[in-house]
Amino acid sequence: MKTQTDAHQENRNLPGDFVSVNPLKMSAPLGGALFFLGLDRSLPVFHGSQGCTSFALVLLGRHFKESIPLQTTAMSEVTTILGGGENIQAAILKILEKGTPDVIGLCSTGLTETKGEDIVGEIALFRKKHPEHAGIPVVAVSTPDFRGSHEDGFRDAMVRTIEELGEPSPAIVPNQVNVLAGSHLTVADLDHLREILESFGLDPIFLPDLSRSLDGIVPETFEPVSMGGTTLPEIQRMGASAQTIVLGESLRAAGEALLKKCGVPFVVVDRLMGMIAFDRFLVTLRHLTGRDYPPRLKRERNRLSDAMLDAHFYVGGLRIAAGLEPDALHDMVHFLEENGAEVVVAVTTTDSPLNAHMGRERAEIGDLGLLERRAGERGARLLVTHSHGRQGAQRLGVPLFRTGFPIFDRLGAPHRLQIGYRGAMETLFRFANMVWSRDPENGPETWYPEEGRHEAETHSGNPDMEFVPVRFEGVSALNPATGRNP
């Protein structure tokens, strides 16, 4: 019998355990910083202690293997109690003394949110005291660590950027489209999407565009800002687009903000992995443009069909436990079930409308400890999560398929393609090869079944056995002297 508390948790999709022992999620400020890193000449700033900033800096640096520009207001014990408004102003002035970023993204943290800092009001006071810096956009976003996950912080930063920097336009550019890219998409995913949109004759503006800022560039000189990404003029031109494509259910609020501010209609695409999802996406593009599908995409679809047949013998019936952010989990679960796998455990980080539609299972909000327990109880044979799940996979004795954020113990994670027909084929091969590699290597000793192995060994040419010549009926024996029949 369900208690009133159980029913309340089920309705709100709250976590069953209110203490996270082994966290699955990353923090909201980190998600906000990730968004601002996708803007050209941007500088994310954490309004909190130096430790908060160092933690995010380490994770971002280890995942992307790049130099990450990230600053802090360096709150101390005294300023935390008395108020950190002066720290915000001092940090912005110091940044502007050393460089000229096009955008400054100010993200709050759990420390300052608990105190009740009004960062938006502090930016307004800074504008009044320093009118000479009125031309530098400063986007303040509330991203407390104790609420939501890095997916939520990413979305909130995007909404605030649209509200602050978006500009309505009286004229519409027919083939220009906005692409609000979710935090679960990799650098390779964004590059692939740009190629596909351009093949349909569209001119996309990505927000943010990590494929131009964290794509492995080696600059000739160091600058303390992001190098590459969505430019400020591009953000201001988004109001003239004919359509907005929202990639991820978590960004629906951003699409609504752009519609409210600039009047640009939007469509939400919640899945891009696998044949069914990408078929639906291409149908959407065909309706928007009136153009037929490019021939190369038809070829890639045929290759994926063949790959699904090849991989079915390894992925079909495979029991999988997955723990990811809601957008990434929804995409991954449906992709796996499309290919015959059975997702027996789905654990996510934050509340989302998608949590009730994770294939056969309703997603539970929890941590890696919950993922490990459920995987053991339900007999999962493979774990799907980020690099922090490696210890749990080792304890369970199952392989770990690394995906999501962060991945710091493997190279090339940002450049791994997962969406589209080509990305689905590559991901499917990775799953199949991971399962295949767990089988023992075959050798001569495995050529016979157990019951026939003794007989095979008996006739294998043991030197201790007496030699018995072969006799043929109707043929006389050979003469030992001549080697011929007599």
C-alpha positions as CSV (number, residue, x, y, z in Angstrom):
1,M,0.0,0.0,0.0
2,K,1.4,3.4,-1.0
3,T,1.7,6.0,1.7
4,Q,0.9,9.7,1.1
5,T,4.6,10.4,1.0
6,D,5.2,7.8,-1.7
7,A,2.4,9.1,-3.8
8,H,3.7,12.7,-3.5
9,Q,7.2,11.5,-4.6
10,E,5.8,9.6,-7.6
11,N,3.8,12.6,-8.8
12,R,6.7,15.0,-8.5
13,N,9.3,12.4,-9.7
14,L,11.5,13.0,-6.7
15,P,14.5,10.9,-5.8
16,G,13.9,8.0,-3.5
17,D,17.2,8.7,-1.6
18,F,17.6,12.3,-0.4
19,V,21.3,11.9,0.3
20,S,23.6,11.4,-2.8
21,V,26.5,9.2,-1.9
22,N,28.0,8.7,-5.3
23,P,26.7,11.6,-7.5
24,L,25.6,11.0,-11.1
25,K,24.8,14.6,-11.9
26,M,27.1,17.5,-12.4
27,S,26.3,21.0,-11.0
28,A,24.1,23.7,-12.5
29,P,26.9,26.3,-12.4
30,L,29.1,23.9,-14.5
31,G,26.3,23.7,-17.0
32,G,26.0,27.4,-17.2
33,A,29.8,27.7,-17.7
34,L,29.6,25.1,-20.5
35,F,27.0,27.2,-22.3
36,F,29.0,30.4,-22.1
37,L,32.1,28.6,-23.4
38,G,30.1,28.1,-26.6
39,L,30.0,31.8,-27.2
40,D,32.8,33.6,-29.0
41,R,35.1,35.7,-26.8
42,S,33.1,34.8,-23.7
43,L,34.2,34.5,-20.2
44,P,32.2,32.6,-17.6
45,V,32.5,33.8,-14.0
46,F,31.4,31.9,-10.9
47,H,30.1,34.0,-8.0
48,G,31.3,31.8,-5.2
49,S,34.4,30.5,-3.6
50,Q,37.6,29.5,-5.5
51,G,37.0,25.8,-4.7
52,C,33.7,25.9,-6.6
53,T,35.4,27.3,-9.7
54,S,38.4,24.9,-9.4
55,F,36.1,21.8,-9.4
56,A,34.3,22.9,-12.6
57,L,37.6,23.9,-14.2
58,V,39.1,20.5,-13.6
59,L,36.1,18.6,-14.9
60,L,35.8,20.7,-18.1
61,G,39.6,20.6,-18.7
62,R,39.8,16.8,-18.3
63,H,36.8,16.2,-20.5
64,F,37.7,18.5,-23.4
65,K,41.5,18.3,-22.9
66,E,41.6,22.1,-23.6
67,S,42.5,25.2,-21.7
68,I,39.3,26.5,-20.1
69,P,38.8,30.2,-19.4
70,L,36.9,30.4,-16.1
71,Q,37.0,33.1,-13.4
72,T,35.7,33.5,-9.9
73,T,34.6,36.3,-7.6
74,A,36.6,34.5,-4.8
75,M,34.1,34.8,-2.0
76,S,35.7,34.4,1.5
77,E,34.1,33.7,4.9
78,V,33.6,37.4,5.6
79,T,32.1,38.4,2.2
80,T,29.8,35.3,2.3
81,I,28.2,36.6,5.5
82,L,28.3,40.4,4.8
83,G,27.5,40.2,1.1
84,G,29.5,39.7,-2.1
85,G,28.3,42.6,-4.2
86,E,31.7,44.3,-4.1
87,N,33.4,41.1,-5.1
88,I,31.2,41.0,-8.3
89,Q,32.1,44.5,-9.2
90,A,35.8,44.0,-8.4
91,A,35.9,40.8,-10.5
92,I,34.3,42.5,-13.5
93,L,36.7,45.4,-13.3
94,K,39.7,43.2,-13.1
95,I,38.5,41.2,-16.1
96,L,38.1,44.3,-18.2
97,E,41.5,45.5,-17.2
98,K,43.2,42.4,-18.5
99,G,41.1,41.8,-21.6
100,T,38.0,42.7,-23.6
101,P,35.5,39.8,-23.6
102,D,32.5,40.2,-25.8
103,V,30.2,38.6,-23.2
104,I,30.7,37.9,-19.5
105,G,28.5,35.1,-18.1
106,L,28.0,35.4,-14.3
107,C,26.8,32.2,-12.7
108,S,25.8,32.0,-9.1
109,T,26.7,29.0,-6.9
110,G,25.2,27.2,-3.9
111,L,27.2,29.4,-1.5
112,T,25.9,32.7,-2.7
113,E,22.4,31.4,-3.4
114,T,22.1,30.2,0.2
115,K,23.0,33.7,1.3
116,G,20.4,35.2,-1.0
117,E,22.6,37.3,-3.3
118,D,20.8,39.3,-5.9
119,I,23.3,39.0,-8.8
120,V,20.9,40.7,-11.3
121,G,20.6,43.7,-8.9
122,E,24.3,43.8,-8.4
123,I,24.9,44.0,-12.2
124,A,22.4,46.9,-12.3
125,L,24.4,48.7,-9.6
126,F,27.6,48.1,-11.5
127,R,26.1,49.7,-14.6
128,K,25.2,52.8,-12.6
129,K,28.6,53.1,-11.0
130,H,30.6,52.3,-14.2
131,P,28.7,53.7,-17.2
132,E,31.9,53.5,-19.2
133,H,31.5,49.7,-19.4
134,A,27.9,49.9,-20.6
135,G,28.8,48.3,-24.0
136,I,30.0,45.0,-22.4
137,P,27.1,42.5,-22.1
138,V,27.0,40.8,-18.6
139,V,24.5,38.0,-18.4
140,A,23.7,37.0,-14.8
141,V,22.0,33.6,-14.3
142,S,20.9,31.9,-11.2
143,T,22.5,28.4,-11.0
144,P,22.5,27.1,-7.5
145,D,24.3,23.8,-6.9
146,F,21.5,22.4,-4.8
147,R,18.9,22.7,-7.5
148,G,18.8,20.7,-10.7
149,S,21.8,19.5,-12.7
150,H,24.2,20.8,-15.3
151,E,21.4,20.3,-17.9
152,D,19.3,22.8,-16.0
153,G,22.1,25.3,-15.6
154,F,22.8,25.0,-19.3
155,R,19.2,25.8,-20.1
156,D,18.9,28.7,-17.6
157,A,22.0,30.3,-19.1
158,M,20.6,30.0,-22.6
159,V,17.2,31.5,-21.5
160,R,18.9,34.5,-19.8
161,T,21.2,35.1,-22.8
162,I,18.2,35.2,-25.2
163,E,16.4,37.5,-22.8
164,E,19.4,39.9,-22.5
165,L,20.9,39.8,-26.0
166,G,18.1,38.7,-28.4
167,E,16.8,41.5,-30.6
168,P,13.5,41.4,-32.6
169,S,13.7,42.0,-36.3
170,P,11.0,43.4,-38.6
171,A,12.5,41.5,-41.6
172,I,12.8,37.7,-41.8
173,V,15.7,36.0,-43.5
174,P,13.9,33.0,-45.3
175,N,16.6,30.3,-45.1
176,Q,18.1,31.3,-41.8
177,V,17.3,29.0,-38.9
178,N,18.2,29.0,-35.2
179,V,19.5,25.8,-33.7
180,L,19.3,25.6,-29.9
181,A,21.8,22.8,-29.2
182,G,21.4,20.7,-26.1
183,S,24.2,20.0,-23.6
184,H,24.2,16.3,-24.5
185,L,25.5,17.0,-28.1
186,T,29.1,16.6,-28.8
187,V,31.4,18.7,-31.0
188,A,31.1,16.1,-33.8
189,D,27.3,16.0,-33.5
190,L,27.2,19.8,-34.1
191,D,29.5,19.6,-37.1
192,H,27.4,16.8,-38.6
193,L,24.2,18.7,-38.0
194,R,25.6,21.8,-39.7
195,E,26.5,19.8,-42.8
196,I,23.0,18.3,-43.0
197,L,21.2,21.6,-42.5
198,E,23.3,23.3,-45.2
199,S,22.6,20.4,-47.5
200,F,18.9,21.3,-47.3
201,G,19.8,24.9,-48.2
202,L,19.5,26.3,-44.7
203,D,21.8,28.9,-43.0
204,P,22.0,27.8,-39.3
205,I,22.9,29.8,-36.3
206,F,23.9,27.5,-33.4
207,L,23.4,28.6,-29.8
208,P,25.8,27.7,-28.3
209,D,28.4,26.5,-30.8
210,L,30.9,24.3,-29.0
211,S,32.1,22.9,-32.4
212,R,33.9,26.2,-33.0
213,S,35.3,26.9,-29.5
214,L,36.1,23.5,-27.9
215,D,37.0,21.5,-31.0
216,G,40.7,21.1,-30.4
217,I,42.1,24.3,-31.9
218,V,45.7,25.3,-31.1
219,P,45.8,29.1,-31.0
220,E,49.0,31.0,-31.8
221,T,48.5,33.3,-28.8
222,F,46.8,32.9,-25.4
223,E,43.7,34.9,-24.6
224,P,41.8,34.6,-21.3
225,V,38.4,34.2,-23.2
226,S,36.8,31.5,-25.3
227,M,38.1,31.5,-28.9
228,G,35.4,30.6,-31.3
229,G,31.7,29.9,-30.9
230,T,28.5,31.8,-31.5
231,T,29.3,35.5,-32.0
232,L,27.4,38.4,-30.4
233,P,26.2,39.6,-33.9
234,E,24.9,36.1,-34.6
235,I,22.9,36.1,-31.4
236,Q,21.5,39.5,-32.3
237,R,20.5,38.2,-35.7
238,M,18.6,35.2,-34.3
239,G,15.4,37.4,-34.2
240,A,15.4,37.5,-38.0
241,S,15.3,33.7,-38.5
242,A,12.4,32.0,-40.1
243,Q,12.4,29.0,-37.6
244,T,14.0,27.8,-34.5
245,I,15.0,24.1,-34.1
246,V,15.2,23.1,-30.4
247,L,17.4,20.0,-29.9
248,G,16.4,18.6,-26.6
249,E,13.2,18.7,-24.4
250,S,15.2,20.5,-21.7
251,L,15.6,23.6,-24.0
252,R,11.9,24.0,-24.6
253,A,11.9,27.0,-22.3
254,A,14.6,28.6,-24.4
255,G,12.5,28.2,-27.5
256,E,9.6,29.8,-25.7
257,A,11.8,32.7,-24.6
258,L,13.0,33.3,-28.2
259,L,9.4,33.2,-29.4
260,K,8.3,35.7,-26.7
261,K,11.2,38.0,-27.3
262,C,11.5,37.9,-31.1
263,G,8.4,36.1,-32.4
264,V,10.4,33.2,-34.0
265,P,8.4,29.9,-34.1
266,F,10.1,26.8,-32.9
267,V,9.9,23.0,-33.1
268,V,11.3,20.7,-30.4
269,V,13.3,17.6,-31.6
270,D,13.8,15.4,-28.5
271,R,15.7,12.6,-30.2
272,L,18.4,12.3,-32.9
273,M,20.0,8.9,-32.3
274,G,18.9,5.9,-34.3
275,M,17.0,5.3,-37.6
276,I,13.5,6.1,-36.4
277,A,14.5,9.4,-34.7
278,F,16.6,10.7,-37.5
279,D,14.0,9.7,-40.1
280,R,11.6,12.0,-38.2
281,F,14.1,14.8,-38.1
282,L,14.7,14.6,-41.8
283,V,11.0,14.7,-42.5
284,T,10.9,17.9,-40.4
285,L,13.6,19.5,-42.5
286,R,11.9,18.4,-45.7
287,H,8.7,20.1,-44.6
288,L,10.6,23.3,-43.6
289,T,12.5,23.6,-46.9
290,G,10.5,21.7,-49.5
291,R,13.7,19.9,-50.6
292,D,14.3,16.2,-51.2
293,Y,16.7,14.2,-49.0
294,P,20.4,14.4,-50.1
295,P,21.5,11.2,-51.8
296,R,24.4,10.7,-49.4
297,L,21.9,10.5,-46.5
298,K,20.0,7.7,-48.3
299,R,23.3,5.8,-48.6
300,E,24.1,6.3,-44.9
301,R,20.7,5.0,-44.0
302,N,21.3,1.8,-46.0
303,R,24.6,1.3,-44.2
304,L,22.9,1.7,-40.9
305,S,20.3,-0.9,-41.9
306,D,23.1,-3.4,-42.6
307,A,24.9,-2.5,-39.4
308,M,21.7,-3.2,-37.4
309,L,21.5,-6.7,-38.9
310,D,25.2,-7.3,-38.1
311,A,25.0,-6.1,-34.5
312,H,21.7,-7.7,-33.6
313,F,23.5,-11.0,-32.6
314,Y,25.4,-9.1,-29.9
315,V,23.0,-6.3,-28.8
316,G,19.7,-8.1,-29.2
317,G,18.4,-9.2,-25.8
318,L,21.3,-7.5,-23.9
319,R,20.2,-6.2,-20.5
320,I,21.5,-2.7,-19.9
321,A,21.5,-0.2,-17.0
322,A,21.8,3.4,-18.1
323,G,22.4,6.6,-16.0
324,L,22.5,9.9,-17.8
325,E,21.0,13.4,-18.0
326,P,17.3,13.3,-19.1
327,D,17.9,14.4,-22.8
328,A,20.8,12.1,-23.3
329,L,19.1,9.2,-21.5
330,H,15.9,9.5,-23.5
331,D,17.9,9.4,-26.7
332,M,20.1,6.5,-25.7
333,V,17.3,4.3,-24.2
334,H,15.1,4.5,-27.4
335,F,18.2,3.9,-29.6
336,L,19.1,0.8,-27.6
337,E,15.6,-0.6,-27.6
338,E,15.3,0.1,-31.3
339,N,18.2,-2.3,-31.7
340,G,16.8,-5.1,-29.6
341,A,18.5,-4.4,-26.3
342,E,16.5,-4.4,-23.0
343,V,17.1,-1.4,-20.8
344,V,16.2,-2.7,-17.4
345,V,17.4,0.3,-15.3
346,A,17.1,4.0,-16.2
347,V,18.5,6.5,-13.7
348,T,18.7,10.2,-14.3
349,T,19.7,13.4,-12.5
350,T,16.8,15.9,-12.5
351,D,13.0,16.2,-13.1
352,S,11.9,16.2,-16.7
353,P,8.8,15.4,-18.7
354,L,10.9,12.7,-20.5
355,N,11.3,10.7,-17.3
356,A,8.0,9.0,-17.8
357,H,8.8,8.0,-21.4
358,M,12.1,6.1,-21.1
359,G,11.0,3.1,-23.1
360,R,9.8,0.2,-20.9
361,E,11.1,1.8,-17.7
362,R,10.2,5.0,-15.9
363,A,13.4,6.9,-15.1
364,E,14.3,7.2,-11.4
365,I,16.1,10.3,-10.1
366,G,19.2,9.1,-8.2
367,D,22.9,8.7,-8.1
368,L,25.5,6.2,-9.3
369,G,24.8,4.2,-6.1
370,L,21.2,3.7,-7.1
371,L,22.3,2.8,-10.6
372,E,24.7,0.2,-9.3
373,R,22.1,-1.4,-6.9
374,R,19.4,-1.6,-9.5
375,A,21.8,-3.0,-12.1
376,G,22.8,-5.8,-9.7
377,E,19.2,-6.5,-8.7
378,R,17.9,-6.8,-12.3
379,G,20.9,-8.6,-13.8
380,A,22.2,-5.9,-16.1
381,R,25.1,-7.1,-18.3
382,L,26.3,-3.6,-19.3
383,L,26.5,-0.2,-17.7
384,V,26.0,3.0,-19.7
385,T,27.1,6.2,-18.0
386,H,30.0,8.6,-17.7
387,S,33.5,8.0,-16.4
388,H,32.5,8.2,-12.7
389,G,30.6,4.9,-13.2
390,R,33.8,2.9,-13.8
391,Q,34.2,1.7,-10.1
392,G,30.5,0.5,-10.0
393,A,31.0,-1.4,-13.3
394,Q,34.1,-3.0,-11.9
395,R,32.3,-4.1,-8.7
396,L,29.4,-5.6,-10.8
397,G,31.9,-7.3,-13.2
398,V,30.3,-5.8,-16.3
399,P,31.7,-3.6,-19.0
400,L,31.2,0.2,-19.0
401,F,30.0,2.0,-22.1
402,R,31.3,5.6,-21.5
403,T,29.0,8.4,-22.8
404,G,27.8,11.7,-21.5
405,F,29.7,14.2,-19.3
406,P,32.4,13.9,-18.1
407,I,34.6,11.4,-19.9
408,F,38.1,11.9,-18.6
409,D,39.7,8.4,-18.9
410,R,39.4,8.1,-22.6
411,L,40.5,10.3,-25.5
412,G,38.3,11.8,-28.1
413,A,35.0,12.0,-26.3
414,P,34.0,15.4,-27.7
415,H,34.8,14.2,-31.2
416,R,32.6,11.1,-31.1
417,L,29.6,11.2,-33.4
418,Q,26.4,9.7,-32.0
419,I,23.5,11.3,-33.9
420,G,22.3,10.7,-37.4
421,Y,22.6,7.5,-39.4
422,R,26.4,7.6,-39.4
423,G,26.6,8.3,-35.6
424,A,24.1,5.5,-34.9
425,M,26.1,3.0,-36.9
426,E,29.4,4.0,-35.1
427,T,27.7,3.8,-31.7
428,L,26.1,0.5,-32.5
429,F,29.4,-1.0,-33.6
430,R,31.0,0.2,-30.3
431,F,28.3,-1.6,-28.3
432,A,28.6,-4.8,-30.3
433,N,32.4,-4.8,-30.2
434,M,32.3,-4.2,-26.4
435,V,30.1,-7.2,-25.9
436,W,32.1,-9.3,-28.4
437,S,35.4,-8.5,-26.7
438,R,34.1,-10.1,-23.5
439,D,34.0,-13.5,-25.2
440,P,37.1,-15.8,-24.7
441,E,39.4,-16.0,-27.7
442,N,38.9,-19.2,-29.7
443,G,41.8,-21.7,-30.3
444,P,42.2,-25.3,-31.4
445,E,41.2,-26.5,-27.9
446,T,37.7,-24.9,-28.5
447,W,37.0,-26.5,-31.8
448,Y,35.3,-29.6,-30.3
449,P,32.5,-29.9,-27.8
450,E,33.4,-31.1,-24.3
451,E,32.1,-34.7,-25.0
452,G,34.1,-35.1,-28.1
453,R,37.3,-33.5,-26.8
454,H,38.7,-36.8,-25.3
455,E,38.3,-38.7,-28.6
456,A,40.0,-35.8,-30.5
457,E,42.9,-35.9,-28.1
458,T,43.2,-39.8,-28.5
459,H,43.8,-39.4,-32.2
460,S,46.0,-36.4,-32.1
461,G,49.3,-38.3,-32.6
462,N,50.4,-39.2,-29.1
463,P,54.0,-40.5,-29.4
464,D,53.5,-43.1,-26.6
465,M,50.8,-44.9,-28.6
466,E,51.6,-48.0,-30.6
467,F,51.5,-47.4,-34.4
468,V,48.8,-49.4,-36.1
469,P,49.1,-49.4,-40.0
470,V,46.0,-48.8,-42.1
471,R,44.9,-52.0,-43.9
472,F,42.9,-51.9,-47.1
473,E,40.7,-54.9,-48.0
474,G,41.7,-56.7,-51.2
475,V,45.3,-55.2,-51.2
476,S,48.2,-57.3,-50.0
477,A,50.8,-55.8,-47.7
478,L,53.8,-54.0,-49.0
479,N,57.2,-55.7,-49.2
480,P,59.4,-54.0,-46.5
481,A,62.5,-54.4,-48.7
482,T,61.2,-53.0,-51.9
483,G,58.3,-50.8,-50.6
484,R,56.1,-52.4,-53.3
485,N,53.3,-54.9,-53.5
486,P,54.7,-58.5,-54.1
